[in-house]
Amino acid sequence: MPTYAIRNAAVLERRSSPDRPAVVFKNVSLSFDEKVVLRDVSFTLLPGHTKIILGASGSGKSTILKLILGLLKPDAGEIWIHGSRVDHMPEDQMMDVRRHLGMVFQEGALFDSLTVGENVGYKLYEETEMPLDEVRRRVEQVLGFVRLSEHIDKMPSELSGGQRRRVAIARAMAYKPPTLLYDEATTGLDPITATTIDEEIVKLRDVESVSSIVVTHQLRDAFFVATHEALRRNGEIDIRQAGPEKCDEAEFIMLKEGLIAFEGNAAELRASTDPYVRTFLS
């Protein structure tokens, strides 16, 4: 069986385990010299759910993503990704774990010298033995999902900022990872364009059953993702206001000085009387 088929089978196996959490942090702490970044942080991301991480600059939001990716190692605690403990995992094994994670970087981080299609298919070209025609079909499929099919042969410089972010999302999902990480995906975008990115995050979660961690300081976008859902109807995907049960599948985590100051759904966040939370929301 080709390598790409084996890896895709592993992805499907992981995604078909609804009782296995996507991400688990158990009492995770991390310091840089005298600066404490995270202290005793614990949370669980369930399959198909969303964690939205809020907090002031320097509160440890992006650090959590680096820990998940194995780019940093905690001083204490446990980190589990799709059933594998990774906090002290060696780099060669961590590479396999990363194949089941997709990352959408701030500003998109596309390769300027590659076309849109080459950017989206980069991981498939470089890390699998998938035939070129199959890579092209997968690239066309994911670009269609983010409504950018007609731009497949363009260069990133020919796209708007919002289009580049959507290409970055397509690139992250091309390998069919069960979990996606978003690091300030809407920063610097106007509200209308940012909403198109929020809709892609919602679509991937609800239509593709992708688990997601969204790091942001944009409250408007955070609440949109938490309170909307995507439904497929007659071949079209409709974004609408979500009901209370669906809203429970998206939880906020607010960090303050390395600690979790709040964890709960959108309604609970809005109703919080905690002074720090109230100040942040205002």
C-alpha positions in Angstrom: 0.0 0.0 0.0 1.4 3.5 -0.9 2.7 5.6 2.0 0.1 8.3 1.5 -2.7 5.6 1.7 -1.3 4.3 5.0 -1.1 7.7 6.5 -4.6 8.7 5.3 -5.9 5.4 6.8 -4.3 6.4 10.1 -6.0 9.8 9.9 -9.4 8.1 9.3 -8.8 5.7 12.2 -8.1 8.6 14.5 -11.1 10.6 13.3 -13.4 7.6 13.8 -12.6 7.4 17.5 -15.3 9.7 18.9 -14.4 8.9 22.5 -10.7 9.9 22.2 -10.0 13.6 23.0 -8.2 15.5 20.3 -6.0 17.4 22.8 -5.5 17.1 26.5 -3.5 19.4 28.8 -3.0 18.1 32.3 -1.5 20.6 34.8 0.9 22.0 32.2 3.4 24.6 33.3 6.1 26.5 31.4 8.6 29.2 32.3 11.3 31.1 30.5 14.0 31.9 33.1 12.1 33.9 35.7 9.0 34.5 33.6 6.1 32.2 34.2 4.2 31.7 30.9 1.8 28.9 31.9 1.0 27.5 35.3 -1.0 24.4 36.0 -3.1 24.7 32.8 -5.6 21.9 32.2 -8.2 21.5 29.4 -9.6 18.9 27.0 -10.6 19.4 23.4 -13.2 16.9 22.3 -13.4 15.6 18.6 -15.4 18.0 16.4 -15.4 20.7 19.1 -13.7 24.1 19.3 -11.6 25.8 22.0 -11.2 29.5 21.6 -8.3 30.9 23.6 -8.4 34.5 24.6 -6.1 36.7 26.7 -3.9 39.8 26.6 -0.6 39.9 24.7 1.9 37.7 26.4 -0.7 35.7 28.3 0.5 32.4 26.8 -2.1 31.9 24.0 0.3 31.1 21.1 2.6 29.2 23.6 -0.2 26.6 23.9 -0.1 26.0 20.1 3.7 25.7 20.2 3.4 23.1 23.0 0.8 21.1 21.0 3.1 21.1 18.0 6.0 20.0 20.1 8.0 23.2 19.3 8.3 23.8 23.0 8.4 21.3 25.9 6.6 22.0 29.2 8.4 22.1 32.6 5.7 20.0 34.1 2.4 18.3 33.2 1.2 16.1 30.4 0.1 16.9 26.8 -1.8 14.3 24.9 -2.6 14.6 21.1 -5.1 12.0 19.7 -4.2 9.5 22.4 -0.4 10.0 22.3 1.5 11.6 25.0 3.8 14.2 23.4 5.3 16.4 26.2 8.6 14.4 26.2 8.2 12.7 22.8 11.4 12.6 20.7 11.4 14.7 17.5 11.3 11.7 15.1 8.0 10.5 16.7 6.7 14.0 17.0 6.9 14.4 13.2 4.3 11.7 12.9 2.0 13.4 15.4 2.3 16.7 13.4 1.0 15.0 10.3 -2.4 14.9 12.1 -2.4 18.6 12.9 -3.0 21.5 10.5 -1.7 24.9 11.3 -3.0 28.3 10.0 -0.5 30.9 10.8 -1.0 34.6 11.3 -0.8 36.4 8.0 -1.1 33.1 6.2 2.7 32.4 5.7 2.4 31.3 2.1 5.4 30.5 -0.1 5.7 33.6 -2.3 7.5 31.7 -5.1 4.8 29.0 -5.4 1.4 29.2 -7.0 -1.7 28.9 -5.0 -2.1 25.3 -6.0 1.5 24.5 -5.2 1.1 26.1 -1.8 -2.0 24.1 -1.0 -0.6 20.8 -2.2 2.9 21.4 -0.7 2.6 18.8 2.1 1.2 16.2 -0.3 3.9 16.8 -2.8 6.7 16.7 -0.3 5.6 14.1 2.3 3.6 11.5 0.4 3.8 9.3 -2.7 0.4 10.4 -3.9 0.3 10.6 -7.7 0.5 14.1 -9.1 -3.0 13.9 -10.7 -4.5 12.9 -7.3 -2.7 15.7 -5.6 -4.2 18.1 -8.2 -7.7 16.7 -7.6 -7.3 17.1 -3.8 -6.0 20.7 -4.2 -9.0 21.5 -6.5 -11.3 20.0 -3.9 -10.1 22.0 -0.9 -9.8 25.2 -3.0 -13.4 24.7 -3.9 -14.3 24.3 -0.3 -12.9 27.8 0.5 -14.4 29.2 -2.8 -11.1 29.9 -4.5 -11.0 27.3 -7.3 -10.4 29.9 -10.0 -7.2 31.1 -8.4 -5.4 27.8 -8.4 -2.7 28.9 -10.9 -2.2 32.5 -9.5 0.6 33.7 -7.3 -0.1 34.7 -3.7 0.9 38.3 -4.6 -2.1 38.4 -6.9 -4.6 37.7 -4.1 -6.2 39.9 -1.4 -5.3 39.5 2.2 -8.5 37.6 2.9 -7.9 35.3 -0.1 -4.4 34.5 1.1 -5.8 33.5 4.6 -8.3 31.2 2.9 -5.5 29.6 0.8 -3.7 29.1 4.1 -6.8 27.3 5.5 -7.0 25.2 2.3 -3.3 24.2 2.7 -3.8 23.2 6.3 -6.8 21.0 5.4 -5.4 19.4 2.3 -3.8 16.5 4.2 -7.2 15.9 6.0 -5.8 16.5 9.5 -8.4 15.8 12.3 -7.3 18.9 14.2 -6.6 22.4 13.0 -4.9 25.2 15.0 -5.5 28.8 14.1 -3.1 31.5 15.3 -4.7 34.9 15.0 -6.2 34.0 11.6 -8.2 37.2 11.2 -5.7 39.7 12.5 -5.4 42.7 10.2 -8.5 42.0 8.2 -11.5 44.2 7.8 -14.7 42.9 9.5 -16.4 41.6 6.3 -13.3 39.8 5.2 -12.7 38.4 8.7 -16.2 37.0 8.6 -15.3 34.9 5.5 -12.5 33.4 7.5 -14.8 32.7 10.5 -17.2 30.9 8.2 -14.4 28.7 6.9 -13.5 27.7 10.5 -17.2 26.9 11.2 -17.5 24.9 8.0 -14.5 22.8 8.7 -15.7 22.0 12.2 -19.3 21.2 11.3 -19.0 19.8 7.8 -15.6 18.1 8.0 -15.8 17.2 11.7 -12.5 18.9 12.4 -11.5 19.7 16.0 -10.1 23.2 16.3 -8.2 25.5 18.6 -8.6 29.2 17.8 -6.2 31.7 19.3 -7.4 35.2 18.9 -7.9 38.6 20.6 -10.7 39.5 18.1 -13.8 39.2 20.2 -16.2 39.6 17.3 -14.6 36.7 15.4 -14.4 34.6 18.6 -18.2 35.0 19.3 -19.1 34.4 15.6 -17.2 31.0 15.6 -18.8 30.1 18.9 -22.4 30.9 18.1 -22.8 29.8 14.4 -23.0 26.5 12.7 -22.7 25.1 9.2 -25.3 22.8 7.6 -25.1 21.2 4.2 -28.3 21.5 2.2 -28.9 20.4 -1.4 -25.2 20.5 -2.1 -24.7 24.0 -0.6 -23.3 24.9 2.9 -25.5 27.3 4.9 -24.1 29.3 7.9 -26.6 30.1 10.5 -27.0 31.0 14.2 -26.5 28.0 16.3 -28.8 26.7 19.0 -27.8 26.4 22.7 -26.7 22.7 22.4 -24.5 23.4 19.4 -23.0 26.5 21.2 -21.9 24.2 24.0 -19.5 22.5 21.6 -17.4 25.7 21.4 -15.8 26.7 24.7 -13.7 29.8 25.6 -10.5 29.7 27.6 -9.3 33.1 29.0 -5.7 33.2 30.2 -4.5 35.7 32.8 -0.9 35.7 33.9 -0.4 32.1 32.8 -3.6 30.8 34.6 -7.0 29.9 33.2 -9.2 32.8 34.4 -12.3 31.5 32.7 -13.5 28.4 30.8 -17.0 28.0 29.5 -19.4 28.7 26.5 -20.3 32.0 24.9 -23.3 32.6 27.1 -21.3 31.9 30.3 -18.6 34.2 29.2 -21.0 37.1 28.5 -22.6 36.5 31.9 -19.3 36.3 33.9 -19.0 38.8 36.7 -15.2 38.3 37.1 -13.6 41.8 36.9 -10.8 40.7 34.6 -13.3 39.1 32.2 -15.6 42.1 32.3 -12.6 44.4 31.5 -11.5 42.3 28.7 -14.9 42.1 27.1 -15.4 45.8 27.4 
